[in-house]
C-alpha cells in the first residue's frame, strides 16, 4: 500500500469512495448518512491544492481505495474525512492513512490529532479508540472543535450521538 497526495484527476474517484463508504450506514438505520452527498470537487480540490488530501493506493498503481482530508484546528491536525472503500476495508488502510498524517503532523510541530465521529458506529468511535484516540469531555473542547460540532449539528448529524476525540502526538525529533 502506498500513501501519497491526491491528484486533481482523482477527485471524482474520491467522491465514489465516499459514496461507497457511506453504504454500510444503511444497515444501522442511518440512511441519511448513506445518502449524504460527498464533498464537491471544488472543496476536494482546495484540500488537494493545500497538500491536505492523502490517498491510499494498492501497490501496482490501481488507483486510490481510500482517502483522508486534514485541517489544522487549534494547533492540532484535525481529520475532516477518512473514507475507505468497503471492498478494501478491514486491511489496515484507514489506520495507515491516520498514521501517515500523525507522522506528518508531528513533524510540523502539531500537538495532536483530533476528529469528530459517531459514538455508536463500530467503525467510528470504537475503532478510533483502538487507534489511541480518547473522547473529549465538553470542557476539553477547543473553540475550533466547538465550531465544527455546531456546523455538524446544523447539517443534521446530531440525530445520532457524536463525540470529539483526540490523540496526543509526540513531537518529531529534529536533528542537531
CORQUIKA-V805070 format. One record per pair of residues at least 24 apart in sequence whose ideal C-beta (glycine too) atoms are under 6 Angstrom apart, sorted by the first residue. I is the first residue (numbers start at 0). J is the second residue. D is the distance in Angstrom with one decimal. If there is no record, write none. Layout:
((I	J	D) (I	J	D))
//
This chain:
((0	55	5.6) (0	95	5.9) (1	56	5.1) (2	53	5.8) (2	55	5.3) (2	99	4.6) (5	47	4.9) (5	52	4.1) (5	54	4.8) (9	63	5.8) (10	40	4.6) (10	43	4.5) (12	63	6.0) (13	43	5.8) (13	66	4.9) (16	82	5.1) (16	84	4.9) (17	82	4.7) (19	84	5.0) (19	85	5.7) (20	82	4.0) (53	96	5.9) (55	92	4.8) (55	96	5.5) (65	92	4.7) (67	96	4.3) (69	100	5.4) (72	143	3.9) (73	141	3.9) (73	143	4.2) (74	110	5.2) (75	109	5.7) (75	110	5.7) (75	111	4.2) (75	113	4.7) (76	100	5.9) (76	104	3.6) (76	109	5.0) (76	112	5.2) (77	113	4.8) (78	114	4.2) (104	168	5.9) (105	168	4.6) (105	170	5.8) (105	171	4.5) (106	171	4.4) (111	165	5.1) (111	167	5.0) (111	168	5.5) (112	166	4.6) (113	165	5.0) (114	164	5.5) (115	147	5.9) (115	161	5.9) (115	163	5.2) (117	159	5.4) (117	161	5.7) (118	160	4.3) (118	162	5.3) (119	160	5.9) (124	162	6.0) (127	164	5.3) (131	166	4.8) (132	164	4.0) (132	166	4.5) (134	162	4.8) (134	164	5.6) (135	163	4.6) (135	165	5.5))
//
